[in-house]
Each structure stands twice: as structure tokens, then as C-alpha cells.
Amino acid sequence: MGSSVGVLSLALLGLASSLSAQSFAPPAKPDPAKDLLERYWESEKTRKPLVNVAMDCEIEATVPKWKKSSKMTALRMISKIGRITYEKLTFTGDDVVKRDVIARFLTAETEARTIAGDISITPANYKFNYKGRFEQGGKIAYIYQLNPREKRIGLFKGDLWLDGQTGLPLRESGRLVKSPSVFFKKTEFTRRYEILDGKAYLAEWQSSIDARVIGKVEMAVKYSNYQSPAPEMVAEPVLTPPLGSLRSVAQQNPSGAK
């Protein structure tokens, strides 16, 4: 009998110690990187696509092997249904680069937007790993490594930088896991965003592309002066010029030729 009482007493003592340890366990430490990422995910779920907006667009393409380049400026417009058009196009530089690089880029942009489907940076499409943080001028950015769950157009393997205060994207960089064009074999890029009025707007897109036939291509695309709603179109729009169409535009604007 005494032995049974002793065992029971030890069991009750152990249970009391366990409960006491749980009661006084220190609270979990805050994890700002995890909390920030979860805020970003929630905003991505409710983020509406960018439509009914216009912006100034400048595209510069260089083919180092040819030692030639070309530049296009235009008003880039996204309609209420997401259709991309360009107005007020002007060109300078080499005609071949206009036709074989810039025109193909614009075509690939629209085709990718049409067939890519959901390419949001969320757990449904990516695996996330926290890499660290970067601090400059009193501002903090948190950096996450992204690995896509599928190999399809619009997804990439690389890094995501989030603003430590708002949770909005500051930068995305990496390599597209599937090319949106048969002309482009491999594309490495960096997208930079600017935060205005609580929203992140794409400001710059830089890329290094391995293209068939012509080799390496360097591209820089800048976006500015966002307007929403988009102004009424003042002329027949140019919808992602196909092959050769930029040649006719250049002929209409001979002053833009090199």
C-alpha cells in the first residue's frame, strides 16, 4: 500500500512540475521576417490587377555583339480588361534592334500576360526561405529566396525584397523558369518598385537575355508618371507590334532613325 501511495505522489509531483513549467514558459519571441511575409501574402490575396491605367514607358535594348542599340518611348496603356496598348511611339537607334528585339519583347509581354494565369508571389506558387535583411539610410528590407513549385511562364527563381515598414515589394530578381518566347532562351532580370500612396508601382525592369541568333541582349525598361484612370486614347493604338511592324513605324518617323 505504501509503495502505491509513493508512486502516486511522484506522478502528481511530476504533473504539477510540468504544469508549472508550462505556466511560466516565456512567450514566443516575435519574428518580424515571418510576420512581414504573412502580411505580404495577405495583401497579395486581395490585390487587384493593374487595369485602367497609363504610364510613360521607355525601353532601351542593346546587342553587345553588334555594338548596336535602340530606344523606344511611348505611352503604355492598360485597359479595363487588361489589354496592353502603346501610343505616341518614338524611336531612336538601330532599326534591326527595334524589329528583332523590342518588337519581340512587346509581343512576349502581352502573350505572357494572356496565358500565364495566376503568377502571384504566394505559397500556392512558391516556396519561401528567409535569407536576411538589408539596412540603408534608416530603412530596412527583408530578403526572401523564392523557388517556384512549377515550371511555367511568369514564374521565376530568385529573391524578393520587402519593405520592412509596409510589407510592400521593393525588388524582385532572378531567372525566369520558362521563357515567354521561343526567341529568348534565358532571361535574368531585376524589377524595382517605388512605393507611392501605400501602393507599390513598377519603376524599372532590367534584364540580360540570351536570344537565339543574335546572342546576348541587355534591356532596360523604365515606367513613370502613372495615371489612373487612363486617359482616352487619342489615336489608333499599337498593340504589341509583331515582327516587322516596328519597321513601318520607323519609316513613318524617319527623324528617329540613327
C-alpha positions in Angstrom: 0.0 0.0 0.0 2.8 2.4 0.9 4.5 1.7 -2.4 1.4 2.6 -4.4 1.0 5.8 -2.4 4.6 6.7 -3.1 4.3 6.1 -6.9 1.1 8.2 -7.0 2.7 11.0 -5.1 5.6 11.0 -7.5 3.3 11.1 -10.5 1.3 14.0 -9.1 4.5 15.9 -8.3 5.7 15.3 -11.9 2.4 16.6 -13.3 2.5 19.7 -11.1 6.0 20.4 -12.2 5.0 20.0 -15.8 2.1 22.4 -15.5 4.2 24.8 -13.6 6.8 24.8 -16.3 4.2 25.4 -19.0 2.6 28.2 -17.0 5.8 30.1 -16.6 7.3 29.3 -20.1 8.5 32.5 -21.8 6.3 33.8 -24.6 7.5 33.1 -28.1 9.9 35.7 -29.5 8.4 37.9 -32.2 9.6 37.0 -35.7 9.5 40.2 -37.8 10.6 38.4 -41.0 7.8 35.9 -40.8 5.2 38.4 -39.7 6.1 40.7 -42.6 5.9 37.9 -45.1 2.5 36.9 -43.9 1.3 40.5 -44.3 2.6 40.4 -47.9 0.8 37.2 -48.6 -2.5 38.6 -47.3 -2.1 41.7 -49.4 -1.4 39.6 -52.5 -4.6 37.6 -52.0 -6.7 40.8 -52.2 -4.5 42.8 -54.6 -6.4 43.7 -57.8 -4.7 43.6 -61.1 -3.4 46.8 -62.5 -6.0 47.9 -65.1 -7.4 51.2 -66.4 -4.1 52.9 -66.0 -1.5 54.6 -68.2 2.2 55.3 -67.7 5.2 56.7 -69.6 7.4 53.9 -70.8 11.0 53.9 -72.0 12.6 50.8 -73.5 16.3 50.6 -74.4 17.8 47.5 -75.9 21.5 46.8 -76.7 23.1 43.9 -78.6 26.7 44.0 -77.5 27.9 41.6 -80.3 26.6 44.0 -82.9 27.6 47.1 -80.9 24.1 48.5 -81.7 21.2 49.7 -79.6 17.7 51.2 -79.9 15.4 53.1 -77.7 11.6 53.4 -77.7 9.4 55.9 -75.7 5.7 55.6 -75.6 2.5 55.9 -73.5 1.8 52.4 -72.2 -1.9 51.9 -71.5 -3.7 49.0 -69.7 -7.4 48.9 -70.4 -10.2 48.0 -68.0 -9.9 44.3 -69.2 -6.1 44.2 -69.0 -5.3 44.8 -72.7 -1.9 46.4 -73.2 -1.5 49.0 -76.0 1.1 51.7 -76.8 0.6 55.2 -78.1 2.8 58.1 -79.2 5.7 55.8 -80.1 9.0 57.4 -80.9 12.3 55.6 -81.8 16.0 56.3 -82.0 18.8 54.0 -82.9 19.2 50.8 -85.0 16.2 49.6 -87.0 17.2 45.9 -86.7 17.3 46.1 -82.9 13.9 47.8 -83.0 12.4 45.0 -85.0 14.2 41.9 -83.7 14.4 42.8 -80.0 12.0 45.5 -78.9 9.1 44.2 -81.1 9.6 40.7 -79.9 9.8 41.9 -76.2 6.4 43.7 -76.6 4.8 40.6 -78.2 6.1 38.3 -75.5 4.9 40.7 -72.8 1.3 40.5 -74.0 1.3 36.8 -74.7 2.7 36.0 -71.3 0.0 38.2 -69.7 -2.6 36.2 -71.6 -1.5 32.7 -70.9 0.4 32.9 -67.6 -2.6 32.6 -65.3 -2.0 33.2 -61.6 1.6 34.1 -61.1 1.3 35.9 -57.7 4.2 35.5 -55.3 2.3 33.4 -52.8 2.7 29.9 -51.2 0.5 28.5 -53.9 3.2 29.2 -56.4 6.4 29.4 -54.4 8.5 28.0 -51.6 9.9 30.8 -49.4 13.2 30.9 -47.4 14.3 33.8 -45.3 17.8 35.0 -46.3 18.4 38.1 -44.2 17.8 41.8 -44.1 19.4 44.9 -45.6 19.5 48.3 -43.9 20.4 51.6 -45.5 19.5 55.2 -44.6 17.4 54.0 -41.7 15.2 51.8 -43.9 15.1 48.0 -43.6 14.4 45.5 -46.3 13.8 41.8 -45.7 15.0 39.4 -48.3 13.5 36.0 -49.2 14.6 33.3 -51.5 11.9 32.1 -53.9 11.7 28.6 -55.5 8.7 28.1 -57.9 6.6 25.0 -57.4 6.1 24.6 -61.1 8.0 25.4 -64.3 5.6 27.7 -66.2 5.6 31.1 -67.8 5.7 34.0 -65.5 7.3 32.3 -62.5 11.0 32.8 -61.6 13.7 31.5 -59.3 15.3 34.3 -57.3 14.8 36.8 -54.5 12.0 39.0 -53.1 12.8 42.2 -51.2 10.1 43.6 -48.9 9.9 47.0 -47.3 10.3 46.5 -43.5 7.7 49.1 -42.7 4.9 48.5 -45.2 5.4 44.9 -46.3 5.3 46.0 -49.9 7.7 44.8 -52.6 10.8 46.8 -53.3 12.6 44.5 -55.6 12.2 41.1 -57.4 15.2 39.5 -59.1 16.1 36.1 -60.6 15.7 34.0 -63.7 12.5 33.1 -65.5 12.0 29.3 -65.3 10.2 29.2 -68.6 10.7 31.7 -71.5 7.6 33.5 -72.8 9.1 33.5 -76.3 11.0 30.9 -78.4 13.3 33.7 -79.4 14.5 34.3 -75.8 16.4 31.3 -74.4 17.2 32.5 -70.9 16.2 35.7 -69.1 17.7 37.1 -65.9 16.1 40.2 -64.5 15.6 42.7 -61.8 12.4 44.5 -61.2 12.4 47.6 -58.9 9.4 49.2 -57.3 8.5 52.6 -55.9 6.0 53.0 -53.1 3.5 55.8 -53.6 0.4 56.4 -51.5 0.6 53.0 -49.9 1.0 51.1 -53.2 4.0 49.6 -55.0 4.4 50.6 -58.6 6.8 49.0 -61.0 9.5 51.6 -61.8 12.3 49.8 -63.6 12.9 46.4 -65.2 16.4 45.4 -66.2 17.3 42.2 -67.9 20.0 40.2 -69.5 18.6 37.9 -72.2 20.2 35.1 -74.2 18.5 35.3 -77.5 18.6 33.0 -80.5 20.8 34.1 -83.4 21.8 37.5 -82.0 23.2 36.3 -78.7 23.2 38.4 -75.5 20.7 41.3 -75.2 20.7 43.9 -72.5 17.4 45.6 -71.8 16.2 48.4 -69.5 12.6 49.4 -69.2 11.5 52.4 -67.1 8.0 53.3 -66.1 6.9 56.6 -64.7 4.1 59.1 -64.4 1.3 56.6 -63.6 -2.2 57.9 -64.4 -5.4 56.3 -63.3 -7.9 56.2 -64.8 -6.1 56.0 -68.1 -6.8 59.0 -70.5 -8.9 58.4 -73.5 -6.9 57.1 -76.5 -6.2 59.9 -78.9 -5.1 57.7 -81.8 -5.3 54.1 -83.1 -3.2 52.2 -80.5 -0.3 49.9 -81.4 -1.0 46.5 -79.8 2.3 44.7 -79.0 3.9 45.1 -82.5 4.5 41.8 -84.2 7.6 41.1 -86.4 8.3 43.8 -88.8 5.6 46.2 -87.6 8.2 48.5 -85.9 9.9 48.8 -89.3 6.8 50.6 -90.7 6.6 52.8 -87.6 10.2 53.8 -88.1 9.5 54.6 -91.7 6.7 56.9 -90.6 9.2 58.6 -88.2 12.4 59.0 -90.3 13.7 61.6 -87.9 14.1 58.8 -85.3 16.5 56.7 -87.4 20.1 56.5 -86.4 
